[in-house]
Amino acid sequence: MLKIVIDANIIVSALITEGFSSKIITDLVLNKKVLLCISEAVFDEYVDVLNRPKFSVYSEFQSRANFVLNAINNVALKFFPDIKIDLISDESDNKFLELAIFAKIDYLITGNTNDFIETCYENIKIVTPREFCENIII
C-alpha cells in the first residue's frame, strides 16, 4: 500500500471544493486505500490551518474540518521524526519533508509545488493532487 504525506492545503481544498483533493481525503485516506503518515508537527499544522478565521465564510467548514481531523487522527500512521531538514524556501514546509523522509513515504502531495523546488527528495516524489489521482491511482 502506498504511504503518503499530505500538505495542509490539500485538506483545505478538500473541504472547500469537490475535486482531486477531496478524492484523496475521502476516497483514499479515510477509506484506508493509502496509508497517510503524520507527525505531531504536521498534525498541529493541520489544526492551525483549519482553524483560521478566514475559512469561516464557508458553510459548515469548521464542523467538517473537525470531522476530518478526528478521522485523520484515527487512521493515520504516526511517526516521530528525529531529523531536521532545511531545504524548503517556506520553512514551515520543512516539517512535511522531515516526516516524508523519516517515514520513507512514496508521495508527498501538495497544492503548493512552488515551495518544493525538487520533484523528488530521497526517492520521495512530490506531486499535485491531480498528478497523484490521474497518474498514480488508476
N, CA, C and O atoms as a GROMACS GRO file, in nm:
protein
  552
    1MET      N    1   0.085  -0.118   0.000
    1MET     CA    2   0.000   0.000   0.000
    1MET      C    3   0.090   0.124   0.000
    1MET      O    4   0.193   0.127   0.067
    2LEU      N    5   0.049   0.225  -0.075
    2LEU     CA    6   0.127   0.348  -0.083
    2LEU      C    7   0.122   0.425   0.048
    2LEU      O    8   0.017   0.436   0.111
    3LYS      N    9   0.237   0.479   0.087
    3LYS     CA   10   0.245   0.567   0.203
    3LYS      C   11   0.258   0.710   0.152
    3LYS      O   12   0.340   0.741   0.066
    4ILE      N   13   0.174   0.798   0.208
    4ILE     CA   14   0.172   0.938   0.163
    4ILE      C   15   0.178   1.034   0.281
    4ILE      O   16   0.146   0.999   0.395
    5VAL      N   17   0.219   1.156   0.249
    5VAL     CA   18   0.207   1.271   0.338
    5VAL      C   19   0.132   1.376   0.257
    5VAL      O   20   0.161   1.396   0.139
    6ILE      N   21   0.036   1.441   0.320
    6ILE     CA   22  -0.037   1.547   0.250
    6ILE      C   23  -0.013   1.680   0.320
    6ILE      O   24  -0.010   1.689   0.443
    7ASP      N   25   0.004   1.782   0.239
    7ASP     CA   26   0.019   1.918   0.288
    7ASP      C   27  -0.117   1.966   0.339
    7ASP      O   28  -0.220   1.917   0.295
    8ALA      N   29  -0.117   2.060   0.431
    8ALA     CA   30  -0.242   2.112   0.488
    8ALA      C   31  -0.333   2.171   0.382
    8ALA      O   32  -0.455   2.167   0.396
    9ASN      N   33  -0.275   2.227   0.275
    9ASN     CA   34  -0.358   2.288   0.172
    9ASN      C   35  -0.446   2.186   0.100
    9ASN      O   36  -0.548   2.223   0.042
   10ILE      N   37  -0.409   2.060   0.104
   10ILE     CA   38  -0.491   1.955   0.044
   10ILE      C   39  -0.620   1.937   0.123
   10ILE      O   40  -0.727   1.919   0.066
   11ILE      N   41  -0.609   1.941   0.255
   11ILE     CA   42  -0.728   1.927   0.339
   11ILE      C   43  -0.819   2.047   0.321
   11ILE      O   44  -0.941   2.031   0.308
   12VAL      N   45  -0.762   2.166   0.319
   12VAL     CA   46  -0.842   2.287   0.298
   12VAL      C   47  -0.918   2.276   0.167
   12VAL      O   48  -1.039   2.298   0.162
   13SER      N   49  -0.847   2.243   0.061
   13SER     CA   50  -0.909   2.232  -0.070
   13SER      C   51  -1.020   2.126  -0.070
   13SER      O   52  -1.126   2.147  -0.130
   14ALA      N   53  -0.995   2.015  -0.004
   14ALA     CA   54  -1.095   1.908   0.002
   14ALA      C   55  -1.222   1.952   0.073
   14ALA      O   56  -1.332   1.908   0.039
   15LEU      N   57  -1.208   2.040   0.171
   15LEU     CA   58  -1.324   2.087   0.247
   15LEU      C   59  -1.401   2.198   0.176
   15LEU      O   60  -1.518   2.222   0.207
   16ILE      N   61  -1.336   2.264   0.082
   16ILE     CA   62  -1.400   2.376   0.013
   16ILE      C   63  -1.463   2.335  -0.120
   16ILE      O   64  -1.571   2.383  -0.154
   17THR      N   65  -1.396   2.247  -0.194
   17THR     CA   66  -1.446   2.211  -0.328
   17THR      C   67  -1.435   2.061  -0.351
   17THR      O   68  -1.356   1.992  -0.287
   18GLU      N   69  -1.516   2.013  -0.442
   18GLU     CA   70  -1.503   1.875  -0.489
   18GLU      C   71  -1.392   1.873  -0.592
   18GLU      O   72  -1.380   1.965  -0.672
   19GLY      N   73  -1.312   1.772  -0.589
   19GLY     CA   74  -1.203   1.762  -0.686
   19GLY      C   75  -1.103   1.658  -0.644
   19GLY      O   76  -1.134   1.567  -0.566
   20PHE      N   77  -0.982   1.672  -0.696
   20PHE     CA   78  -0.879   1.573  -0.668
   20PHE      C   79  -0.842   1.568  -0.520
   20PHE      O   80  -0.818   1.460  -0.465
   21SER      N   81  -0.838   1.683  -0.454
   21SER     CA   82  -0.804   1.686  -0.311
   21SER      C   83  -0.910   1.613  -0.228
   21SER      O   84  -0.876   1.537  -0.137
   22SER      N   85  -1.037   1.637  -0.260
   22SER     CA   86  -1.143   1.569  -0.184
   22SER      C   87  -1.142   1.420  -0.212
   22SER      O   88  -1.173   1.340  -0.123
   23LYS      N   89  -1.106   1.380  -0.334
   23LYS     CA   90  -1.094   1.237  -0.366
   23LYS      C   91  -0.984   1.174  -0.281
   23LYS      O   92  -1.001   1.064  -0.228
   24ILE      N   93  -0.872   1.244  -0.268
   24ILE     CA   94  -0.761   1.190  -0.188
   24ILE      C   95  -0.804   1.172  -0.043
   24ILE      O   96  -0.777   1.068   0.017
   25ILE      N   97  -0.871   1.272   0.012
   25ILE     CA   98  -0.912   1.264   0.153
   25ILE      C   99  -1.021   1.159   0.173
   25ILE      O  100  -1.005   1.068   0.255
   26THR      N  101  -1.131   1.171   0.101
   26THR     CA  102  -1.246   1.084   0.128
   26THR      C  103  -1.230   0.944   0.070
   26THR      O  104  -1.252   0.845   0.140
   27ASP      N  105  -1.192   0.933  -0.056
   27ASP     CA  106  -1.185   0.802  -0.119
   27ASP      C  107  -1.062   0.722  -0.078
   27ASP      O  108  -1.070   0.600  -0.062
   28LEU      N  109  -0.950   0.789  -0.060
   28LEU     CA  110  -0.826   0.716  -0.038
   28LEU      C  111  -0.783   0.710   0.108
   28LEU      O  112  -0.758   0.602   0.161
   29VAL      N  113  -0.774   0.826   0.173
   29VAL     CA  114  -0.726   0.829   0.312
   29VAL      C  115  -0.828   0.770   0.408
   29VAL      O  116  -0.798   0.676   0.482
   30LEU      N  117  -0.949   0.824   0.408
   30LEU     CA  118  -1.048   0.780   0.506
   30LEU      C  119  -1.095   0.637   0.482
   30LEU      O  120  -1.137   0.569   0.576
   31ASN      N  121  -1.088   0.590   0.359
   31ASN     CA  122  -1.124   0.451   0.328
   31ASN      C  123  -1.002   0.358   0.332
   31ASN      O  124  -1.011   0.242   0.292
   32LYS      N  125  -0.890   0.410   0.379
   32LYS     CA  126  -0.767   0.333   0.401
   32LYS      C  127  -0.716   0.262   0.276
   32LYS      O  128  -0.670   0.148   0.283
   33LYS      N  129  -0.726   0.331   0.162
   33LYS     CA  130  -0.670   0.276   0.038
   33LYS      C  131  -0.524   0.319   0.020
   33LYS      O  132  -0.452   0.264  -0.063
   34VAL      N  133  -0.483   0.417   0.098
   34VAL     CA  134  -0.343   0.459   0.108
   34VAL      C  135  -0.315   0.477   0.257
   34VAL      O  136  -0.407   0.490   0.338
   35LEU      N  137  -0.188   0.476   0.292
   35LEU     CA  138  -0.150   0.498   0.432
   35LEU      C  139  -0.104   0.642   0.448
   35LEU      O  140   0.002   0.680   0.397
   36LEU      N  141  -0.182   0.721   0.518
   36LEU     CA  142  -0.144   0.858   0.547
   36LEU      C  143  -0.050   0.858   0.667
   36LEU      O  144  -0.079   0.795   0.769
   37CYS      N  145   0.061   0.927   0.654
   37CYS     CA  146   0.158   0.938   0.763
   37CYS      C  147   0.153   1.079   0.819
   37CYS      O  148   0.149   1.177   0.744
   38ILE      N  149   0.154   1.090   0.952
   38ILE     CA  150   0.156   1.220   1.017
   38ILE      C  151   0.260   1.219   1.129
   38ILE      O  152   0.302   1.114   1.178
   39SER      N  153   0.298   1.339   1.167
   39SER     CA  154   0.380   1.360   1.287
   39SER      C  155   0.303   1.460   1.372
   39SER      O  156   0.204   1.518   1.328
   40GLU      N  157   0.349   1.479   1.493
   40GLU     CA  158   0.284   1.578   1.579
   40GLU      C  159   0.290   1.717   1.515
   40GLU      O  160   0.192   1.791   1.518
   41ALA      N  161   0.405   1.752   1.459
   41ALA     CA  162   0.421   1.884   1.396
   41ALA      C  163   0.329   1.900   1.276
   41ALA      O  164   0.271   2.007   1.257
   42VAL      N  165   0.315   1.796   1.196
   42VAL     CA  166   0.227   1.803   1.079
   42VAL      C  167   0.081   1.811   1.123
   42VAL      O  168   0.006   1.892   1.069
   43PHE      N  169   0.041   1.730   1.220
   43PHE     CA  170  -0.097   1.735   1.266
   43PHE      C  171  -0.128   1.872   1.328
   43PHE      O  172  -0.236   1.926   1.307
   44ASP      N  173  -0.034   1.927   1.404
   44ASP     CA  174  -0.052   2.061   1.461
   44ASP      C  175  -0.071   2.165   1.350
   44ASP      O  176  -0.150   2.258   1.365
   45GLU      N  177   0.002   2.149   1.241
   45GLU     CA  178  -0.014   2.240   1.126
   45GLU      C  179  -0.154   2.226   1.067
   45GLU      O  180  -0.217   2.327   1.034
   46TYR      N  181  -0.203   2.104   1.054
   46TYR     CA  182  -0.340   2.083   1.006
   46TYR      C  183  -0.439   2.158   1.095
   46TYR      O  184  -0.525   2.231   1.046
   47VAL      N  185  -0.426   2.139   1.225
   47VAL     CA  186  -0.518   2.203   1.321
   47VAL      C  187  -0.509   2.355   1.309
   47VAL      O  188  -0.612   2.422   1.304
   48ASP      N  189  -0.388   2.408   1.306
   48ASP     CA  190  -0.368   2.552   1.296
   48ASP      C  191  -0.431   2.609   1.169
   48ASP      O  192  -0.505   2.707   1.174
   49VAL      N  193  -0.402   2.548   1.058
   49VAL     CA  194  -0.452   2.598   0.929
   49VAL      C  195  -0.604   2.589   0.924
   49VAL      O  196  -0.671   2.684   0.883
   50LEU      N  197  -0.660   2.476   0.965
   50LEU     CA  198  -0.805   2.457   0.954
   50LEU      C  199  -0.884   2.542   1.052
   50LEU      O  200  -1.005   2.556   1.037
   51ASN      N  201  -0.819   2.599   1.152
   51ASN     CA  202  -0.888   2.686   1.247
   51ASN      C  203  -0.871   2.834   1.216
   51ASN      O  204  -0.908   2.919   1.297
   52ARG      N  205  -0.817   2.866   1.101
   52ARG     CA  206  -0.801   3.007   1.065
   52ARG      C  207  -0.937   3.070   1.039
   52ARG      O  208  -1.022   3.011   0.972
   53PRO      N  209  -0.958   3.191   1.091
   53PRO     CA  210  -1.088   3.258   1.078
   53PRO      C  211  -1.133   3.278   0.933
   53PRO      O  212  -1.254   3.281   0.907
   54LYS      N  213  -1.040   3.291   0.840
   54LYS     CA  214  -1.079   3.317   0.701
   54LYS      C  215  -1.165   3.206   0.641
   54LYS      O  216  -1.235   3.228   0.542
   55PHE      N  217  -1.161   3.086   0.699
   55PHE     CA  218  -1.240   2.976   0.644
   55PHE      C  219  -1.382   2.973   0.698
   55PHE      O  220  -1.463   2.892   0.652
   56SER      N  221  -1.414   3.059   0.793
   56SER     CA  222  -1.549   3.062   0.850
   56SER      C  223  -1.654   3.109   0.749
   56SER      O  224  -1.773   3.093   0.773
   57VAL      N  225  -1.610   3.167   0.638
   57VAL     CA  226  -1.706   3.210   0.535
   57VAL      C  227  -1.767   3.091   0.462
   57VAL      O  228  -1.869   3.106   0.395
   58TYR      N  229  -1.705   2.975   0.474
   58TYR     CA  230  -1.757   2.855   0.407
   58TYR      C  231  -1.851   2.782   0.501
   58TYR      O  232  -1.817   2.753   0.615
   59SER      N  233  -1.970   2.754   0.452
   59SER     CA  234  -2.074   2.690   0.532
   59SER      C  235  -2.025   2.557   0.591
   59SER      O  236  -1.975   2.470   0.519
   60GLU      N  237  -2.040   2.544   0.721
   60GLU     CA  238  -2.007   2.422   0.794
   60GLU      C  239  -1.862   2.378   0.781
   60GLU      O  240  -1.829   2.262   0.805
   61PHE      N  241  -1.774   2.471   0.743
   61PHE     CA  242  -1.633   2.436   0.726
   61PHE      C  243  -1.575   2.380   0.855
   61PHE      O  244  -1.507   2.277   0.853
   62GLN      N  245  -1.601   2.446   0.967
   62GLN     CA  246  -1.538   2.405   1.093
   62GLN      C  247  -1.584   2.267   1.138
   62GLN      O  248  -1.504   2.187   1.185
   63SER      N  249  -1.713   2.239   1.125
   63SER     CA  250  -1.760   2.106   1.168
   63SER      C  251  -1.703   1.997   1.077
   63SER      O  252  -1.668   1.890   1.125
   64ARG      N  253  -1.695   2.024   0.948
   64ARG     CA  254  -1.634   1.925   0.856
   64ARG      C  255  -1.485   1.912   0.883
   64ARG      O  256  -1.430   1.802   0.876
   65ALA      N  257  -1.419   2.024   0.914
   65ALA     CA  258  -1.275   2.020   0.945
   65ALA      C  259  -1.251   1.935   1.069
   65ALA      O  260  -1.158   1.854   1.072
   66ASN      N  261  -1.332   1.954   1.171
   66ASN     CA  262  -1.317   1.874   1.294
   66ASN      C  263  -1.338   1.726   1.267
   66ASN      O  264  -1.266   1.641   1.321
   67PHE      N  265  -1.436   1.694   1.182
   67PHE     CA  266  -1.460   1.554   1.146
   67PHE      C  267  -1.337   1.495   1.076
   67PHE      O  268  -1.292   1.386   1.111
   68VAL      N  269  -1.282   1.568   0.979
   68VAL     CA  270  -1.166   1.520   0.904
   68VAL      C  271  -1.045   1.506   0.996
   68VAL      O  272  -0.971   1.408   0.988
   69LEU      N  273  -1.023   1.604   1.083
   69LEU     CA  274  -0.910   1.596   1.176
   69LEU      C  275  -0.921   1.473   1.267
   69LEU      O  276  -0.822   1.402   1.287
   70ASN      N  277  -1.039   1.448   1.320
   70ASN     CA  278  -1.059   1.330   1.405
   70ASN      C  279  -1.037   1.202   1.326
   70ASN      O  280  -0.975   1.108   1.375
   71ALA      N  281  -1.088   1.199   1.204
   71ALA     CA  282  -1.071   1.080   1.120
   71ALA      C  283  -0.924   1.057   1.087
   71ALA      O  284  -0.875   0.944   1.094
   72ILE      N  285  -0.854   1.164   1.052
   72ILE     CA  286  -0.711   1.152   1.022
   72ILE      C  287  -0.636   1.101   1.145
   72ILE      O  288  -0.550   1.013   1.135
   73ASN      N  289  -0.668   1.156   1.260
   73ASN     CA  290  -0.602   1.113   1.383
   73ASN      C  291  -0.624   0.964   1.410
   73ASN      O  292  -0.538   0.898   1.468
   74ASN      N  293  -0.738   0.912   1.367
   74ASN     CA  294  -0.770   0.771   1.388
   74ASN      C  295  -0.707   0.678   1.285
   74ASN      O  296  -0.670   0.565   1.319
   75VAL      N  297  -0.695   0.722   1.160
   75VAL     CA  298  -0.648   0.630   1.054
   75VAL      C  299  -0.501   0.645   1.020
   75VAL      O  300  -0.441   0.553   0.964
   76ALA      N  301  -0.441   0.757   1.051
   76ALA     CA  302  -0.303   0.784   1.007
   76ALA      C  303  -0.201   0.706   1.088
   76ALA      O  304  -0.222   0.673   1.205
   77LEU      N  305  -0.090   0.676   1.022
   77LEU     CA  306   0.027   0.620   1.090
   77LEU      C  307   0.104   0.735   1.152
   77LEU      O  308   0.132   0.834   1.085
   78LYS      N  309   0.137   0.723   1.280
   78LYS     CA  310   0.204   0.833   1.350
   78LYS      C  311   0.354   0.805   1.360
   78LYS      O  312   0.397   0.696   1.397
   79PHE      N  313   0.431   0.908   1.326
   79PHE     CA  314   0.577   0.898   1.329
   79PHE      C  315   0.633   1.012   1.414
   79PHE      O  316   0.567   1.114   1.434
   80PHE      N  317   0.754   0.992   1.462
   80PHE     CA  318   0.821   1.090   1.545
   80PHE      C  319   0.959   1.119   1.486
   80PHE      O  320   1.060   1.068   1.535
   81PRO      N  321   0.962   1.200   1.380
   81PRO     CA  322   1.090   1.226   1.312
   81PRO      C  323   1.194   1.285   1.406
   81PRO      O  324   1.164   1.373   1.487
   82ASP      N  325   1.314   1.235   1.392
   82ASP     CA  326   1.425   1.289   1.472
   82ASP      C  327   1.530   1.352   1.381
   82ASP      O  328   1.649   1.358   1.415
   83ILE      N  329   1.484   1.398   1.266
   83ILE     CA  330   1.574   1.464   1.171
   83ILE      C  331   1.527   1.606   1.148
   83ILE      O  332   1.408   1.637   1.163
   84LYS      N  333   1.619   1.693   1.111
   84LYS     CA  334   1.587   1.831   1.078
   84LYS      C  335   1.630   1.856   0.934
   84LYS      O  336   1.743   1.826   0.894
   85ILE      N  337   1.538   1.912   0.857
   85ILE     CA  338   1.563   1.944   0.717
   85ILE      C  339   1.548   2.094   0.700
   85ILE      O  340   1.459   2.155   0.759
   86ASP      N  341   1.632   2.152   0.620
   86ASP     CA  342   1.622   2.295   0.588
   86ASP      C  343   1.641   2.313   0.438
   86ASP      O  344   1.735   2.379   0.393
   87LEU      N  345   1.551   2.252   0.362
   87LEU     CA  346   1.563   2.254   0.216
   87LEU      C  347   1.454   2.333   0.146
   87LEU      O  348   1.468   2.366   0.028
   88ILE      N  349   1.347   2.364   0.216
   88ILE     CA  350   1.231   2.427   0.154
   88ILE      C  351   1.234   2.577   0.181
   88ILE      O  352   1.266   2.620   0.292
   89SER      N  353   1.201   2.656   0.078
   89SER     CA  354   1.206   2.802   0.093
   89SER      C  355   1.109   2.850   0.201
   89SER      O  356   1.142   2.942   0.276
   90ASP      N  357   0.991   2.790   0.209
   90ASP     CA  358   0.897   2.822   0.316
   90ASP      C  359   0.930   2.728   0.432
   90ASP      O  360   0.896   2.610   0.429
   91GLU      N  361   0.996   2.782   0.534
   91GLU     CA  362   1.046   2.700   0.645
   91GLU      C  363   0.938   2.613   0.709
   91GLU      O  364   0.968   2.504   0.759
   92SER      N  365   0.814   2.660   0.710
   92SER     CA  366   0.708   2.582   0.773
   92SER      C  367   0.678   2.454   0.697
   92SER      O  368   0.614   2.363   0.752
   93ASP      N  369   0.722   2.444   0.572
   93ASP     CA  370   0.700   2.322   0.495
   93ASP      C  371   0.807   2.216   0.519
   93ASP      O  372   0.790   2.101   0.479
   94ASN      N  373   0.916   2.252   0.584
   94ASN     CA  374   1.022   2.154   0.612
   94ASN      C  375   0.971   2.036   0.694
   94ASN      O  376   1.019   1.924   0.678
   95LYS      N  377   0.874   2.060   0.783
   95LYS     CA  378   0.822   1.952   0.867
   95LYS      C  379   0.759   1.841   0.784
   95LYS      O  380   0.763   1.724   0.822
   96PHE      N  381   0.700   1.876   0.669
   96PHE     CA  382   0.640   1.775   0.582
   96PHE      C  383   0.747   1.688   0.518
   96PHE      O  384   0.732   1.567   0.507
   97LEU      N  385   0.855   1.751   0.476
   97LEU     CA  386   0.965   1.676   0.417
   97LEU      C  387   1.039   1.593   0.522
   97LEU      O  388   1.082   1.481   0.493
   98GLU      N  389   1.054   1.647   0.642
   98GLU     CA  390   1.116   1.570   0.752
   98GLU      C  391   1.038   1.441   0.777
   98GLU      O  392   1.096   1.333   0.788
   99LEU      N  393   0.907   1.454   0.785
   99LEU     CA  394   0.821   1.338   0.806
   99LEU      C  395   0.832   1.242   0.688
   99LEU      O  396   0.845   1.121   0.706
  100ALA      N  397   0.826   1.296   0.568
  100ALA     CA  398   0.830   1.213   0.447
  100ALA      C  399   0.957   1.129   0.442
  100ALA      O  400   0.952   1.009   0.412
  101ILE      N  401   1.070   1.191   0.470
  101ILE     CA  402   1.198   1.120   0.466
  101ILE      C  403   1.206   1.018   0.580
  101ILE      O  404   1.246   0.903   0.559
  102PHE      N  405   1.168   1.060   0.700
  102PHE     CA  406   1.176   0.971   0.816
  102PHE      C  407   1.086   0.848   0.800
  102PHE      O  408   1.126   0.736   0.833
  103ALA      N  409   0.964   0.870   0.749
  103ALA     CA  410   0.867   0.761   0.734
  103ALA      C  411   0.887   0.681   0.606
  103ALA      O  412   0.819   0.580   0.584
  104LYS      N  413   0.979   0.726   0.522
  104LYS     CA  414   1.006   0.658   0.395
  104LYS      C  415   0.878   0.642   0.312
  104LYS      O  416   0.843   0.532   0.269
  105ILE      N  417   0.812   0.753   0.293
  105ILE     CA  418   0.686   0.750   0.219
  105ILE      C  419   0.713   0.743   0.069
  105ILE      O  420   0.827   0.758   0.024
  106ASP      N  421   0.606   0.721  -0.006
  106ASP     CA  422   0.616   0.716  -0.152
  106ASP      C  423   0.590   0.852  -0.216
  106ASP      O  424   0.661   0.893  -0.308
  107TYR      N  425   0.488   0.924  -0.166
  107TYR     CA  426   0.448   1.051  -0.226
  107TYR      C  427   0.417   1.156  -0.121
  107TYR      O  428   0.354   1.128  -0.020
  108LEU      N  429   0.463   1.277  -0.147
  108LEU     CA  430   0.422   1.394  -0.072
  108LEU      C  431   0.331   1.471  -0.166
  108LEU      O  432   0.372   1.510  -0.275
  109ILE      N  433   0.207   1.492  -0.123
  109ILE     CA  434   0.107   1.555  -0.210
  109ILE      C  435   0.082   1.696  -0.160
  109ILE      O  436   0.049   1.718  -0.043
  110THR      N  437   0.100   1.793  -0.249
  110THR     CA  438   0.084   1.934  -0.213
  110THR      C  439   0.023   2.011  -0.329
  110THR      O  440   0.046   1.980  -0.446
  111GLY      N  441  -0.052   2.112  -0.295
  111GLY     CA  442  -0.103   2.204  -0.396
  111GLY      C  443  -0.008   2.320  -0.416
  111GLY      O  444  -0.032   2.407  -0.500
  112ASN      N  445   0.099   2.323  -0.340
  112ASN     CA  446   0.194   2.433  -0.342
  112ASN      C  447   0.332   2.382  -0.385
  112ASN      O  448   0.426   2.381  -0.306
  113THR      N  449   0.342   2.340  -0.508
  113THR     CA  450   0.468   2.283  -0.556
  113THR      C  451   0.577   2.388  -0.575
  113THR      O  452   0.693   2.353  -0.594
  114ASN      N  453   0.542   2.516  -0.570
  114ASN     CA  454   0.644   2.622  -0.584
  114ASN      C  455   0.748   2.617  -0.472
  114ASN      O  456   0.865   2.648  -0.495
  115ASP      N  457   0.706   2.580  -0.352
  115ASP     CA  458   0.799   2.574  -0.240
  115ASP      C  459   0.889   2.452  -0.245
  115ASP      O  460   0.998   2.452  -0.188
  116PHE      N  461   0.844   2.349  -0.313
  116PHE     CA  462   0.924   2.227  -0.326
  116PHE      C  463   0.991   2.230  -0.463
  116PHE      O  464   0.935   2.184  -0.563
  117ILE      N  465   1.112   2.285  -0.466
  117ILE     CA  466   1.182   2.307  -0.592
  117ILE      C  467   1.209   2.176  -0.664
  117ILE      O  468   1.190   2.166  -0.786
  118GLU      N  469   1.254   2.077  -0.591
  118GLU     CA  470   1.280   1.945  -0.649
  118GLU      C  471   1.148   1.868  -0.655
  118GLU      O  472   1.059   1.889  -0.572
  119THR      N  473   1.136   1.779  -0.751
  119THR     CA  474   1.017   1.694  -0.758
  119THR      C  475   1.041   1.559  -0.693
  119THR      O  476   0.952   1.474  -0.690
  120CYS      N  477   1.161   1.541  -0.641
  120CYS     CA  478   1.195   1.415  -0.574
  120CYS      C  479   1.305   1.441  -0.472
  120CYS      O  480   1.409   1.498  -0.505
  121TYR      N  481   1.283   1.398  -0.349
  121TYR     CA  482   1.382   1.404  -0.243
  121TYR      C  483   1.398   1.263  -0.188
  121TYR      O  484   1.301   1.205  -0.140
  122GLU      N  485   1.516   1.208  -0.195
  122GLU     CA  486   1.543   1.074  -0.140
  122GLU      C  487   1.436   0.973  -0.181
  122GLU      O  488   1.382   0.901  -0.096
  123ASN      N  489   1.406   0.968  -0.308
  123ASN     CA  490   1.306   0.875  -0.366
  123ASN      C  491   1.162   0.907  -0.328
  123ASN      O  492   1.073   0.827  -0.356
  124ILE      N  493   1.138   1.021  -0.266
  124ILE     CA  494   1.002   1.064  -0.234
  124ILE      C  495   0.957   1.158  -0.345
  124ILE      O  496   1.018   1.262  -0.368
  125LYS      N  497   0.851   1.119  -0.413
  125LYS     CA  498   0.801   1.201  -0.522
  125LYS      C  499   0.705   1.306  -0.469
  125LYS      O  500   0.618   1.278  -0.387
  126ILE      N  501   0.722   1.429  -0.517
  126ILE     CA  502   0.636   1.539  -0.476
  126ILE      C  503   0.543   1.570  -0.593
  126ILE      O  504   0.588   1.606  -0.702
  127VAL      N  505   0.413   1.555  -0.569
  127VAL     CA  506   0.314   1.566  -0.675
  127VAL      C  507   0.195   1.650  -0.630
  127VAL      O  508   0.172   1.670  -0.511
  128THR      N  509   0.121   1.698  -0.729
  128THR     CA  510  -0.004   1.768  -0.702
  128THR      C  511  -0.115   1.664  -0.685
  128THR      O  512  -0.097   1.548  -0.720
  129PRO      N  513  -0.229   1.706  -0.631
  129PRO     CA  514  -0.342   1.613  -0.620
  129PRO      C  515  -0.382   1.556  -0.757
  129PRO      O  516  -0.413   1.438  -0.769
  130ARG      N  517  -0.383   1.640  -0.858
  130ARG     CA  518  -0.419   1.596  -0.993
  130ARG      C  519  -0.321   1.488  -1.042
  130ARG      O  520  -0.363   1.384  -1.091
  131GLU      N  521  -0.192   1.515  -1.028
  131GLU     CA  522  -0.091   1.417  -1.072
  131GLU      C  523  -0.108   1.285  -0.998
  131GLU      O  524  -0.098   1.177  -1.058
  132PHE      N  525  -0.134   1.293  -0.869
  132PHE     CA  526  -0.149   1.171  -0.790
  132PHE      C  527  -0.270   1.091  -0.836
  132PHE      O  528  -0.261   0.970  -0.855
  133CYS      N  529  -0.383   1.158  -0.854
  133CYS     CA  530  -0.506   1.088  -0.892
  133CYS      C  531  -0.503   1.038  -1.036
  133CYS      O  532  -0.551   0.928  -1.064
  134GLU      N  533  -0.448   1.116  -1.126
  134GLU     CA  534  -0.450   1.078  -1.267
  134GLU      C  535  -0.338   0.983  -1.306
  134GLU      O  536  -0.358   0.898  -1.393
  135ASN      N  537  -0.222   0.995  -1.244
  135ASN     CA  538  -0.107   0.918  -1.288
  135ASN      C  539  -0.066   0.805  -1.195
  135ASN      O  540  -0.002   0.709  -1.238
  136ILE      N  541  -0.103   0.814  -1.069
  136ILE     CA  542  -0.057   0.714  -0.973
  136ILE      C  543  -0.172   0.621  -0.933
  136ILE      O  544  -0.158   0.499  -0.938
  137ILE      N  545  -0.283   0.678  -0.895
  137ILE     CA  546  -0.400   0.599  -0.857
  137ILE      C  547  -0.488   0.585  -0.980
  137ILE      O  548  -0.552   0.680  -1.024
  138ILE      N  549  -0.491   0.466  -1.034
  138ILE     CA  550  -0.567   0.445  -1.159
  138ILE      C  551  -0.691   0.363  -1.129
  138ILE      O  552  -0.769   0.334  -1.220
   0.00000   0.00000   0.00000
